[in-house]
Amino acid sequence: MKSSLELIFHTIRQVLAGKQLIDNSNKYRFMCLSAAFIHLIFCISMGAIGASILCYYNIFIVYFYCFLGIVLTNRKKFRIIMVLFFIEVEFHSFLASVLLGWDWGFMLYTIALIPAAFYLANSLTNRSKHVAYSIWLSAFVMVAYLAGSIVQPMVNPMYGYLSNTTACFCIRYFNTFIAFIILLTFSALFALETSYMENLLEKENLKLGIEASYDPLTRLLNRRSMTRYMTDEIEIANDTTGKFCLVMLDIDDFKNINDAYGHDIGDRVLVALADLIKTEVRESDYSCRWGGEEFLLFIHGDKQETYFVADRIRRKLEETPVKNKYDGNFKVTATFGIAEYKSYMPLRTIIDEADEKLYYGKKHGKNQVVV
């Protein structure tokens, strides 16, 4: 019992925080059972004041809402529940106003249903029709209110003698209170669900931004994002005379690895190198999968500092064996080329310089850092 209550309170906190939606089944079940409880109050009240027709009607409606809230809700017949709910509320408001008089405040429920029409229509399975349903239900509510306001003065209320009594006063304010509760509830639910959708959209945008900025395999920056960051850093360096270097590195004989062990092992090598780079490169620097087995590092500092970083990565990569699909191990090496940025040097120039150093290293033994 305690765990059930904790779950309920946790769900309420999540809904109020805009982190969770109310399940449609729970939403409609609560709505129908609340309506059944209100009609039970009307049943007792009408019986107490001698309005027998309304008393019997409300007895029937209590069972009617229990059926909607238990049977139809379990079958997820939300559209039918919504339409029947609106018809019943309008009919009851009209009937009570005709039999008792306008002063009892039953027609207030009619006005309170308009925001409910727009909110509940959003729970339809076919979302493309929810606007049409909202408009039709609102039109139905408006016509019912106008019909009641026209018909009621033309008839002599059966229980008109009960007007201006304490019962009339109490029920009128009860109806006013419940009508405001309906307005407040559906408006609050709409606001909470809007907050949830905004949070969800923000998370999706963040996720899309991450996916658009990072390489899906290595989780390093992709080429486009790296270019953007380097362009910004060059502007800062020109203004502050800051120093930085680019390191272009390439896995040695990577094609042979793919041919010998398969692309899955090749991908494992790329991920292992990326993880090593993340460990060795500072958070203020940038690392990128430039393309294929080629990586590009942006290191704040001069050539000497950058050399130590690059050589540390080279040595740790060489010392870390990779497991192949035959339960054996093999070593992986990489060649590095370093280029230091000079004031107002174009980005393309420094990248080409780092690439030339890398190419030189490839031609002269591989597994080295060329400065």
C-alpha positions in Angstrom: 0.0 0.0 0.0 2.8 2.4 0.9 4.7 1.7 -2.3 1.5 2.4 -4.3 1.0 5.7 -2.6 4.7 6.6 -3.2 4.3 5.7 -6.9 1.2 7.9 -7.1 2.9 10.9 -5.4 6.0 10.4 -7.5 3.8 10.4 -10.7 2.1 13.6 -9.5 5.5 15.3 -8.8 6.7 14.3 -12.3 3.6 15.6 -13.9 3.8 18.9 -12.0 7.4 19.3 -13.0 6.5 18.8 -16.6 8.5 15.6 -16.9 5.7 13.1 -17.5 2.3 13.0 -19.2 -0.8 11.6 -17.6 -1.8 8.4 -19.2 -5.1 8.7 -21.2 -6.6 5.8 -19.4 -5.9 7.4 -16.0 -7.0 10.8 -17.2 -10.4 9.6 -18.5 -11.0 7.3 -15.6 -10.4 10.1 -13.1 -12.7 12.4 -15.1 -15.5 9.9 -15.3 -15.3 8.8 -11.6 -15.2 12.5 -10.5 -18.3 13.2 -12.6 -20.0 10.1 -11.0 -19.1 11.5 -7.5 -20.5 15.0 -8.3 -23.7 13.4 -9.6 -24.0 11.3 -6.4 -23.9 14.6 -4.5 -26.7 16.0 -6.9 -28.6 12.8 -6.3 -28.6 13.2 -2.6 -29.3 17.0 -2.8 -32.2 16.5 -5.2 -33.7 13.8 -3.1 -33.4 16.0 0.0 -35.3 18.9 -1.6 -37.9 16.7 -3.3 -36.8 17.1 -6.9 -37.6 13.4 -7.6 -37.1 13.5 -11.4 -33.6 14.9 -11.0 -32.8 12.5 -8.2 -33.7 9.5 -10.3 -31.8 10.9 -13.3 -28.7 11.4 -11.2 -28.9 7.8 -9.8 -28.8 6.6 -13.4 -26.0 8.9 -14.4 -23.8 7.7 -11.5 -23.9 4.2 -12.9 -23.5 5.6 -16.4 -20.2 7.4 -15.5 -19.0 4.3 -13.6 -19.5 2.3 -16.8 -17.6 4.9 -18.8 -14.8 5.2 -16.3 -14.3 1.4 -15.8 -15.4 -0.5 -18.8 -14.9 1.9 -21.7 -11.7 3.4 -20.3 -10.2 -0.1 -20.1 -11.2 -0.6 -23.7 -9.6 2.8 -24.6 -12.7 4.1 -26.2 -11.7 7.7 -25.4 -13.5 9.3 -28.4 -16.8 7.7 -27.3 -16.3 8.7 -23.7 -15.5 12.3 -24.7 -18.6 12.6 -26.8 -20.9 11.0 -24.3 -19.4 13.1 -21.5 -20.2 16.3 -23.4 -23.7 15.2 -24.3 -24.5 14.2 -20.7 -23.2 17.4 -19.2 -25.1 19.5 -21.6 -28.3 17.5 -21.2 -28.1 17.6 -17.4 -27.4 21.3 -17.4 -30.4 21.9 -19.7 -32.7 19.6 -17.8 -31.9 21.0 -14.4 -32.2 24.6 -15.6 -35.6 23.9 -17.1 -36.9 22.0 -14.1 -35.4 24.2 -11.4 -34.7 27.5 -13.0 -31.7 29.4 -14.3 -30.7 30.7 -10.8 -29.3 27.3 -9.7 -26.2 27.8 -11.9 -26.3 24.5 -13.8 -25.6 26.2 -17.1 -22.2 27.3 -15.8 -20.9 23.8 -16.6 -21.6 24.5 -20.3 -19.1 27.4 -20.4 -16.6 25.4 -18.4 -16.6 22.7 -21.0 -15.0 24.8 -23.8 -11.4 24.5 -22.6 -12.1 20.8 -21.9 -13.1 20.4 -25.5 -9.7 21.5 -26.8 -7.8 19.6 -24.2 -9.6 16.3 -24.4 -9.6 16.3 -28.2 -5.8 16.1 -28.1 -6.1 12.6 -26.6 -7.6 11.2 -29.8 -5.6 8.6 -31.6 -5.9 10.4 -34.9 -4.3 13.7 -34.0 -5.2 15.2 -37.4 -8.8 15.3 -36.3 -8.4 16.8 -32.9 -8.9 20.4 -34.1 -12.1 19.5 -35.9 -13.4 17.7 -32.8 -12.6 20.7 -30.6 -14.5 23.1 -32.9 -17.5 20.8 -33.2 -17.7 20.2 -29.4 -17.3 23.9 -28.7 -20.1 24.7 -31.2 -22.3 22.1 -29.5 -21.6 23.7 -26.1 -22.4 27.1 -27.5 -25.7 26.0 -29.1 -26.7 24.1 -25.9 -26.1 27.2 -23.8 -28.1 29.4 -26.2 -30.9 26.9 -26.4 -31.1 26.8 -22.6 -31.1 30.6 -22.3 -34.0 30.8 -24.9 -36.1 27.9 -23.7 -35.9 28.3 -19.9 -37.7 31.7 -19.7 -40.5 30.2 -21.8 -41.4 27.4 -19.4 -42.6 27.4 -15.9 -40.1 25.4 -13.8 -41.6 22.3 -12.2 -39.6 22.9 -9.1 -39.8 26.7 -9.3 -41.1 27.0 -5.8 -37.6 25.9 -4.5 -36.0 29.1 -5.9 -34.7 31.6 -3.4 -34.3 28.9 -0.8 -31.2 27.9 1.1 -30.9 24.8 -1.1 -30.9 27.0 -4.2 -28.2 29.3 -2.7 -26.0 26.3 -1.7 -26.3 24.5 -5.0 -25.7 27.6 -7.0 -22.4 28.2 -5.3 -21.5 24.6 -5.4 -22.0 24.6 -9.2 -20.0 27.8 -9.5 -17.2 26.3 -7.5 -17.1 23.1 -9.6 -17.3 25.0 -12.8 -14.2 27.0 -11.8 -12.5 23.8 -10.7 -13.2 22.3 -14.2 -11.7 25.4 -15.8 -8.7 25.4 -13.6 -8.1 21.7 -14.0 -8.2 21.6 -17.8 -6.2 24.8 -18.1 -3.5 23.5 -15.7 -3.3 20.1 -17.5 -2.9 21.9 -20.8 -0.1 24.1 -19.3 1.6 21.0 -17.8 1.4 19.0 -21.0 2.7 22.1 -23.0 5.6 22.2 -20.5 6.3 18.5 -21.0 6.3 18.9 -24.8 8.7 21.9 -24.6 11.1 19.9 -22.4 10.8 17.0 -24.8 11.5 19.2 -27.7 14.4 20.8 -26.0 15.9 17.3 -25.3 15.3 16.2 -28.9 17.0 19.4 -30.2 19.9 18.8 -27.9 20.2 15.2 -29.0 20.0 16.2 -32.7 22.6 18.9 -32.0 24.9 16.3 -30.5 24.3 13.8 -33.3 25.0 16.6 -35.9 28.2 17.6 -34.1 29.8 14.3 -33.3 31.0 11.3 -35.2 28.6 8.4 -34.5 31.3 5.7 -34.1 34.0 7.4 -32.1 31.9 10.2 -30.4 34.6 12.7 -31.3 33.7 15.9 -33.1 33.0 15.5 -36.8 34.8 17.4 -39.5 32.1 20.2 -39.8 32.0 20.9 -36.1 35.8 20.8 -35.8 36.1 23.3 -38.6 33.7 25.7 -36.9 35.6 25.5 -33.6 39.0 26.0 -35.3 37.6 29.1 -37.2 36.5 30.6 -33.9 39.8 29.8 -32.2 41.8 31.4 -35.0 39.8 34.7 -34.5 40.6 34.5 -30.8 44.3 33.8 -31.4 44.6 36.7 -33.8 43.1 39.1 -31.2 45.1 37.7 -28.2 48.3 36.4 -29.9 47.5 33.0 -28.5 49.3 29.8 -29.6 48.0 26.6 -30.7 48.9 23.6 -32.9 47.1 21.2 -35.1 48.0 17.5 -35.0 47.0 15.3 -37.9 47.3 11.6 -37.2 46.6 8.5 -39.2 46.6 4.8 -38.2 49.4 3.0 -39.8 48.4 0.2 -42.3 44.7 0.5 -41.4 43.6 -1.1 -44.7 45.7 -4.2 -43.8 43.9 -4.4 -40.4 40.5 -4.3 -42.1 41.6 -6.9 -44.7 43.1 -9.2 -42.2 40.5 -9.0 -39.3 37.4 -7.4 -40.8 35.7 -4.1 -40.5 34.3 -4.8 -37.0 37.9 -5.1 -35.7 38.8 -2.0 -37.7 36.0 -0.1 -36.0 37.2 -1.4 -32.6 40.6 0.1 -33.3 39.1 3.5 -34.2 37.1 3.5 -31.0 40.1 2.5 -28.9 42.2 5.3 -30.4 39.3 7.8 -29.9 39.0 6.8 -26.2 42.7 7.2 -25.8 42.6 10.6 -27.3 39.8 11.7 -25.0 41.9 10.6 -22.0 45.0 12.4 -23.1 43.6 15.6 -24.6 42.5 18.4 -22.2 38.9 19.6 -22.1 39.9 23.0 -23.4 41.3 21.3 -26.6 39.4 19.7 -29.4 39.7 16.3 -31.1 38.0 15.2 -34.3 37.7 12.2 -36.6 38.7 14.0 -39.8 37.8 11.1 -42.0 38.3 7.3 -42.3 41.3 6.4 -40.0 42.5 10.0 -39.9 42.1 12.2 -36.8 42.8 15.9 -36.1 43.7 17.4 -32.8 43.6 21.1 -31.8 46.0 21.7 -28.9 46.5 25.0 -27.1 50.2 25.6 -26.7 53.4 25.6 -28.7 55.1 22.8 -30.6 56.9 21.4 -27.6 53.8 21.0 -25.5 51.9 19.6 -28.4 54.7 17.1 -29.2 54.5 15.7 -25.6 50.8 15.2 -26.0 51.0 13.5 -29.4 54.0 11.3 -28.4 52.1 10.2 -25.3 49.2 9.1 -27.4 51.5 7.4 -29.9 53.3 5.4 -27.2 50.1 4.4 -25.3 48.5 3.3 -28.6 51.5 1.1 -29.4 51.5 -0.4 -25.9 47.8 -1.3 -26.0 47.2 -4.6 -27.8 43.9 -5.0 -29.7 42.1 -8.4 -29.6 41.3 -9.9 -32.9 38.5 -12.3 -33.8 40.8 -15.3 -33.5 41.4 -14.6 -29.8 44.8 -13.2 -30.5 46.3 -9.8 -30.1 47.9 -7.4 -32.5 49.6 -4.0 -32.1 48.4 -0.7 -33.7 50.6 2.3 -34.4 49.9 5.7 -35.8 51.9 8.5 -37.4 51.5 12.2 -36.3 52.2 15.5 -38.0 52.3 18.8 -36.1 51.9 22.3 -37.4 52.0 25.4 -35.3 49.7 28.3 -36.0 51.2 31.7 -37.0 49.3 35.0 -36.9 46.6 35.4 -39.6 47.5 32.1 -41.2 44.5 30.7 -43.1 43.0 27.6 -41.6 43.5 25.6 -44.8 47.2 26.4 -44.8 47.9 25.1 -41.3 45.8 21.9 -42.0 47.9 21.3 -45.2 51.1 21.8 -43.2 50.1 19.3 -40.6 49.1 16.9 -43.4 52.5 17.3 -45.1 54.3 16.5 -41.8 52.0 13.4 -41.5 52.8 12.4 -45.1 56.6 12.8 -44.4 56.3 10.5 -41.3 54.5 7.9 -43.4 57.2 7.9 -45.9 60.0 7.7 -43.3 59.2 4.8 -41.1 55.7 5.5 -39.6 54.9 5.3 -35.9 56.4 8.7 -35.2 55.6 12.3 -34.4 56.9 14.7 -37.0 57.4 18.4 -36.0 
